[in-house]
Amino acid sequence: GDLRGLAAASCAHPGTDLWLVGGSTELGSSARLVMQNAGATAATVTIEMWGANGSLTIAGPRDFLVPPGTERAVLLEGLAAEQHAIAVHLRSTGGSIAAYLQDGALRGYQASGIDLVVPGSAPATLQSVPGVALHTPVVPGVPNVLRLLAPGTTDTRASITVLGPDGVVDLPGASQVELAAGAVTDVTLDDLPDGDYTLVVDSAAPVVAGVMVV
């Protein structure tokens, strides 16, 4: 029926330290974390999560065993519910894993799409997100956003530069963003004209970044 869909993402090398910047666990949304162990050694994966108000207290265990040659799925709404915006950090011991986040949503009884969040770059003071394609119409109440998290203990300020085919493009009202330590911050991109962009984030303290385009 109308719940059918197709989502795809690029493959990635397994690792022991993965950051997934995206997803939501609020009512109507689902964030299904899939961890895969293609190696010959069992992996124990520790999950950390952040939301808009800081580091999240996880309900239940934080550590999950992924036996060799298997995959394990965990619904993050069961670990930290009612979070509009999340970022996830996975640390693996014993073996390397690959992982992705299956992010889906319903609006009432109507399917609202699905996508896969794959691991991005580790925290750094300079991040770039290429391939941001913005085209009207926008979805009412669901903005296109740049998601940022400073996972350390120090507040910081991030400078956002938008690069288009003809050079720098102004991001109205959001070229400088104050980031509270440990709080996920979404910066709307809906005021940018239609086009394809690369976003560059320069900050005093290390941050992680991702983009959601609706």
Disulfide bonds with the S-S distance in Angstrom:
none
